[in-house]
């Protein structure tokens, strides 16, 4: 049984987030478990106009339910490491943007005598204009959650 972790702020849940999350479930399979770390407190508040934790969690749960996923747990995380330095995981799924954090986590896990996780890196999903989809671009009104340009 694979235990897979993925984390983020998941503010303005968009296509890039969905691809990342779906990859975690693909790796975990039906028998595995996906642990989703959701930024909370000061970690989320660093982001401009970030939706409230409960609203982001509800959006995630609605997406997961619509996709038929049930083998998951969502935890609030207060730093970029979340549960990765205290729990065993087989795989961590990250974007190109957060790959270096996963490498740092594995280094720290090794120093603590923990097993390193397999790192699965997902490429950034591009909007219509060829630039990455991001929550900040959505908040600015440049694109929608699917990466379509707002004209």
C-alpha positions as CSV (number, residue, x, y, z in Angstrom):
1,X,0.0,0.0,0.0
2,X,1.5,3.3,-1.1
3,X,1.3,6.4,1.1
4,X,1.5,9.5,-1.1
5,X,1.7,13.1,0.0
6,X,1.1,16.3,-1.8
7,X,0.8,19.8,-0.3
8,X,0.0,23.4,-1.1
9,X,-2.2,26.4,-0.5
10,X,-4.6,25.3,-3.2
11,X,-6.0,28.9,-3.4
12,X,-8.3,29.3,-6.4
13,X,-8.2,25.5,-7.1
14,X,-7.1,25.4,-10.8
15,X,-6.2,22.9,-13.5
16,X,-2.5,22.8,-12.4
17,X,-3.6,21.9,-8.8
18,X,-6.0,19.2,-10.1
19,X,-3.3,17.6,-12.3
20,X,-1.0,17.5,-9.3
21,X,-3.6,15.9,-7.0
22,X,-4.8,13.4,-9.6
23,X,-1.2,12.2,-10.1
24,X,-1.0,11.6,-6.3
25,X,-4.2,9.4,-6.5
26,X,-2.9,7.6,-9.6
27,X,0.3,6.7,-7.8
28,X,-1.5,5.6,-4.6
29,X,-4.0,3.4,-6.5
30,X,-7.1,2.1,-4.9
31,X,-5.3,0.4,-2.0
32,X,-3.0,3.4,-1.1
33,X,-3.7,6.6,0.7
34,X,-3.1,10.3,-0.2
35,X,-2.3,12.8,2.5
36,X,-3.0,16.3,1.4
37,X,-1.3,19.1,3.4
38,X,-3.2,22.3,3.1
39,X,-1.5,25.6,4.1
40,X,-2.9,27.2,7.2
41,X,-2.3,30.2,9.4
42,X,0.7,32.4,8.6
43,X,1.8,30.1,5.8
44,X,-1.4,30.8,3.9
45,X,-1.7,34.4,5.0
46,X,1.6,35.2,3.2
47,X,-0.4,34.9,0.0
48,X,-2.3,37.9,-1.1
49,X,-6.1,37.7,-0.9
50,X,-5.9,34.0,0.0
51,X,-9.2,32.3,0.6
52,X,-10.0,31.2,4.1
53,X,-8.7,27.7,5.1
54,X,-12.2,26.2,5.4
55,X,-13.2,27.5,2.0
56,X,-10.1,26.1,0.4
57,X,-10.6,22.8,2.2
58,X,-14.3,22.7,1.1
59,X,-13.2,23.4,-2.5
60,X,-10.7,20.5,-2.3
61,X,-13.3,18.2,-0.8
62,X,-15.8,19.0,-3.5
63,X,-13.2,18.3,-6.2
64,X,-12.1,15.0,-4.6
65,X,-15.7,13.9,-4.2
66,X,-16.6,14.8,-7.8
67,X,-13.6,12.7,-9.0
68,X,-14.7,9.8,-6.8
69,X,-11.6,9.8,-4.5
70,X,-12.1,8.7,-1.0
71,X,-8.7,7.3,0.1
72,X,-7.4,10.6,1.4
73,X,-7.0,12.8,4.5
74,X,-6.5,16.6,4.5
75,X,-4.3,18.1,7.2
76,X,-3.5,21.8,7.9
77,X,0.2,22.5,7.5
78,X,2.0,25.5,9.1
79,X,5.4,25.2,7.3
80,X,6.7,23.9,4.0
81,X,7.4,20.5,5.4
82,X,4.0,19.6,6.8
83,X,4.0,16.0,8.0
84,X,6.9,14.9,5.9
85,X,9.5,15.0,8.7
86,X,7.4,13.1,11.2
87,X,5.5,10.5,9.1
88,X,6.5,7.8,6.7
89,X,5.5,8.4,3.1
90,X,6.5,6.4,0.0
91,X,6.1,9.2,-2.6
92,X,5.8,13.0,-2.6
93,X,4.2,14.7,-5.7
94,X,5.4,18.2,-6.4
95,X,5.4,20.8,-9.2
96,X,8.5,22.1,-10.8
97,X,8.1,25.1,-8.6
98,X,8.4,23.1,-5.4
99,X,10.8,20.4,-6.5
100,X,13.7,21.9,-4.5
101,X,11.6,21.7,-1.3
102,X,11.1,18.0,-1.8
103,X,14.9,17.5,-2.3
104,X,15.4,19.4,1.0
105,X,12.8,17.3,2.7
106,X,14.5,14.1,1.6
107,X,17.9,15.4,2.8
108,X,16.4,16.2,6.2
109,X,14.6,12.8,6.4
110,X,17.9,11.0,5.7
111,X,19.6,13.1,8.4
112,X,16.9,11.9,10.8
113,X,17.3,8.3,9.9
114,X,14.0,8.2,7.9
115,X,13.5,6.6,4.5
116,X,13.7,9.0,1.6
117,X,10.6,9.4,-0.5
118,X,10.3,9.0,-4.2
119,X,9.9,12.4,-5.7
120,X,7.4,12.7,-8.6
121,X,7.7,16.1,-10.4
122,X,4.8,17.4,-12.4
123,X,5.5,20.0,-15.1
124,X,3.7,23.4,-14.7
125,X,0.4,23.5,-16.5
126,X,0.3,26.3,-19.0
127,X,-2.4,28.7,-19.7
128,X,-3.5,29.7,-23.2
129,X,-0.7,32.3,-23.4
130,X,2.0,29.7,-22.7
131,X,2.7,31.0,-19.2
132,X,2.0,28.8,-16.1
133,X,-1.5,28.8,-14.6
134,X,-1.3,30.2,-11.0
135,X,-3.6,31.4,-8.3
136,X,-2.0,34.8,-8.4
137,X,-2.8,35.2,-12.2
138,X,-6.4,34.1,-11.5
139,X,-6.7,36.6,-8.7
140,X,-5.4,39.4,-11.0
141,X,-8.1,38.5,-13.5
142,X,-5.7,37.5,-16.3
143,X,-6.9,33.9,-16.6
144,X,-9.6,31.6,-15.3
145,X,-9.1,28.3,-13.4
146,X,-8.7,26.4,-16.6
147,X,-6.0,28.8,-18.0
148,X,-8.2,30.5,-20.5
149,X,-7.3,34.2,-21.0
150,X,-9.9,36.7,-19.7
151,X,-10.4,39.3,-22.3
